[in-house]
Amino acid sequence: MRGLSALISGLYLIAVTSKKKSGWLPSPLASFTAFIYLFLYAPIVVLIIFSFNRSRFASVWRGFTWEWYAQAWKDVSLISSLRMSLMVAFLTTIVSVAIGTAAAIALARYRIKLRQAAETLIMLPVIIPEIVIGFATAALFGLAGVAFGLTTIIAAHVAFSISYVVFLVRARLVSLSSSFEEAAMDLGATRWQTFVHVTLPLILPAIISAALLVFTLSLDDYVITSFVAGPGATTLPMKIYSMIKTGVTPEINAISSVLLVTTILLVFVSERLTAGRLSRRAIGVAAVALLALVGFSLGGSGRKQLNIYIWSDYLPEEVIAEFEHRFDAKVNVEFFDSDEALLSKLQAGGASYDIVVPSNSIVTILREQGLIQPINLNLIPNFENLDPQFVGLPYDPENQYSIPYMWGTSGIAYRKDKVAGPIDSWAAMWDPRYKDHIAMLNDVRETFGAALKWMGKSLNSADPDEIAEAARLLMRQRSLVLAYDSDTFEDLLLNGEAWIVQGFSGDIARVMSEDPNIGYVIPKEGCTIFVDNLCIPVNAGHVELAHEFINFVLEAKTAAAIANGTGFPSPNLAAREFIRPDLLANEAAYPPKEAIGRCEFIKELGEAISIYDRYWTEIKSE
Ligand code: N2P
């Protein structure tokens, strides 16, 4: 995103700095130029065109529609991320323009020690890789104990934006003789009067241009933001990225087109302003538009906030909307794709979530490490809706820290039209005939679990020899694997890229209703069974609302809506009568007792996990 803004800004800089020439370019040069422009802009044009495509799939054109724009506008979480981006961009612009302008004046007009070093240092952020800035800033905030959120995003954006302001404003100052300022002072003006009445009007076009550029860069930034954002502070590019993880929809094309057109417009206005080619009326219109945007970015804030960190595709939008409506709250959702990711996020401490959804195996660790807090069951009357089979499980016998959310198995899903015969064993996932069409979960315990089960061992083995043997199997399988993926394996299966995948049962049950060619099996050697849980982290900011949310999830109708929307079975007995009959009949989601008997819970392994981790790193870096 920042690359695109920089490209557009670069083209604009070339445009404003090159002298106008009359006459056409000679024709070979003209065709070459046209080709370059085509190369640069064809992807953008395609993106915009397909945002109006009636079809959900980018490959076929099925006629014109505004529907995806309307849908994006109705998407509450998308719009609130847009608001967040605008707010960040405004505040970043104000702060960095103030600091950058002061720095530019100091560099251009004052004698300062170590000028060369100061100039170089202030420009460095432009060339330092974004990923390094992002990581370093996050590490610094972590060290200082600053909680990640709006403030840290703005601070990081200001840090990379100041250089651009200094660059533009200083260039303008250098091109202006200081004799105007000297004359004003000779005539008795103070330094401040000179700045306000002489310097500022002269450099104003550069300041406005810098402001628009910073606004655009901040609006578009993804990489740095992703390092320093916290719950409740999801910007639009981050939201788009998380949406892409679950498949590209025309809604994403639509919102990306809006972001793109806004960026181009801002750069265009900036160019016209700098060149003094904007009428008073146009400036007025631009100012009103800006105020409207400020108003829009402030709208919607002020409600109670609930920050949730959960597996992807695990909480349907309509359930969120219902909770927001009934409790007059705003729900912010962030996704993870493995228990390890959740654990390290909570251990890092920067983020403050109100609800997290760990699997059974991680609840014990979170509890022992003091990362989650006791839940007050008196505030959860709907607790009684739970199936007694799921109450008081060994990892939390009194349900003091965790409330069962959904459960499932991690077995084998496959395309009946691509694989030979019905699948019933992990052996199929090592079958060379399926090379490049096999997907495994991106998860150390799940992949090793599959290998260990195939070997006829427990997936909780702590025996170094067994683990080594499983690692050898996984290493052998490496060249057959298309992807290690815990987020979008069901899409890979749907679109035919993968023929056989290790996947979570509910995600598969969900897509089975879309495509009858998809099958799911708990292999004869057995696989993982899991219960995921609602927990409240120890540093949650909205504990009361978190309890209200848990109680809401345990309402029979809510639990059923979650089961129907995600495909996963619910541990809520009262919900059963509201669950779709076709789902209840689907053995992928609701396996027979005998198949469940072959499954094993992942347990915490203590020291032995480091052996797994070492091999896993090797396998992944192959
Ligand atoms: C939902 C993932 C289920 C989580 N997409 C497995 N513990």
Boltz pocket constraint, residues with backbone or C-beta under 6 A from the ligand:
constraints:
  - pocket:
      binder: B
      contacts: [[A, 311], [A, 312], [A, 313], [A, 314], [A, 359], [A, 486], [A, 487], [A, 504], [A, 507], [A, 530], [A, 532]]
      max_distance: 6.0
